[in-house]
Each structure stands twice: as structure tokens, then as C-alpha cells.
Amino acid sequence: MFELDPAASTCSKKEVEEIYDSFTELSKEGFLHFDFHRLKQVAAGPPGPERNSLKRFLALCSSTPEKRILEGLLAGRPMQ
């Protein structure tokens, strides 16, 4: 259960819930687009749990430009 800490934020609980709901409505492909910068860092980074999770997540996604770039980075191909 989410509890808003009034000391840590000036947002109302309703505002925070609306933001959270907007993220939960993203498709898998929408998430790739939304967090592409961070996902590129993971894909180009060292082997480990984050990269493994990204590989599994990409297997569930439809083909998009972001997915193809991330798969290339995971395979060791530099971005062009």
C-alpha cells in the first residue's frame, strides 16, 4: 500500500496516484521508449542481473526501433 510522506513532497496523494497510474498504463513498448536512455546504459553495461532482466523483458516486446537498438547493444554491437 502506498503512503504519501507529506514531509517529502508537496504533491497531493491524488497527484501522485495520477502519475503512478499513467506509468502503469504504459505498454511494454511504451516503457522502452519512455526509459530508453537508462535502458541503453543497462544494455551497454557489464554483464549482470540488470542485463539479464532486460534480455527477458525484450523477449516480451514487439519489434520497435528501441528494441532493435537495445538488442544490438546487448549483443555487443555499437550504436550507429
Phi and psi in degrees as a GROMACS rama.xvg file:
@    title "Ramachandran Plot"
@    xaxis  label "Phi"
@    yaxis  label "Psi"
@TYPE xy
-80.2642  132.989  PHE-2
-126.277  122.962  GLU-3
-76.7164  132.516  LEU-4
-96.629  104.223  ASP-5
-59.4157  -25.7715  PRO-6
-74.0144  -20.3938  ALA-7
-100.263  -9.0344  ALA-8
-152.076  149.444  SER-9
-97.6467  -0.512267  THR-10
-76.0311  149.411  CYS-11
-80.138  161.601  SER-12
-59.497  -38.8934  LYS-13
-61.7812  -43.1285  LYS-14
-62.6383  -43.3594  GLU-15
-64.707  -42.4674  VAL-16
-63.357  -37.6543  GLU-17
-64.5169  -41.2919  GLU-18
-65.0074  -46.9801  ILE-19
-58.6914  -45.0855  TYR-20
-61.4383  -36.0724  ASP-21
-64.9222  -34.1924  SER-22
-72.6751  -36.7726  PHE-23
-72.768  -14.4931  THR-24
-88.5887  -5.59142  GLU-25
-67.8582  139.998  LEU-26
-75.1775  169.867  SER-27
-58.6285  -43.3158  LYS-28
-68.156  -34.6561  GLU-29
-64.3817  -38.932  GLY-30
-63.937  -41.2665  PHE-31
-57.5479  -42.9187  LEU-32
-68.5104  -45.1086  HIS-33
-64.1847  -42.2507  PHE-34
-110.645  28.3195  ASP-35
-58.0332  -42.2192  PHE-36
-58.5313  -48.9111  HIS-37
-67.4809  -40.0322  ARG-38
-64.7517  -33.5758  LEU-39
-63.3944  -39.6408  LYS-40
-62.9781  -41.9356  GLN-41
-64.2379  -47.4348  VAL-42
-62.9379  -34.88  ALA-43
-88.6436  -6.08568  ALA-44
-81.3929  -174.437  GLY-45
-70.8862  155.914  PRO-46
-57.5211  147.059  PRO-47
164.919  -172.568  GLY-48
-61.0622  -36.9759  PRO-49
-63.961  -45.1006  GLU-50
-64.2478  -40.7229  ARG-51
-61.8739  -42.9233  ASN-52
-63.4127  -41.1419  SER-53
-63.1995  -41.7929  LEU-54
-59.1402  -44.8009  LYS-55
-65.4212  -40.3061  ARG-56
-64.2944  -43.5552  PHE-57
-62.4404  -30.9896  LEU-58
-63.3908  -22.5739  ALA-59
-90.6994  -9.72538  LEU-60
-94.1063  148.725  CYS-61
-71.143  162.263  SER-62
-70.3204  122.185  SER-63
-136.584  164.529  THR-64
-56.7971  -39.5083  PRO-65
-63.7573  -43.7668  GLU-66
-61.664  -44.2416  LYS-67
-63.7433  -39.363  ARG-68
-65.6813  -45.8973  ILE-69
-63.0159  -41.517  LEU-70
-62.5287  -38.4679  GLU-71
-63.4889  -43.4797  GLY-72
-63.8583  -40.4739  LEU-73
-63.2861  -31.3577  LEU-74
-84.0995  -1.46676  ALA-75
90.705  7.18342  GLY-76
-86.312  131.94  ARG-77
-70.9067  153.671  PRO-78
-69.7852  143.484  MET-79
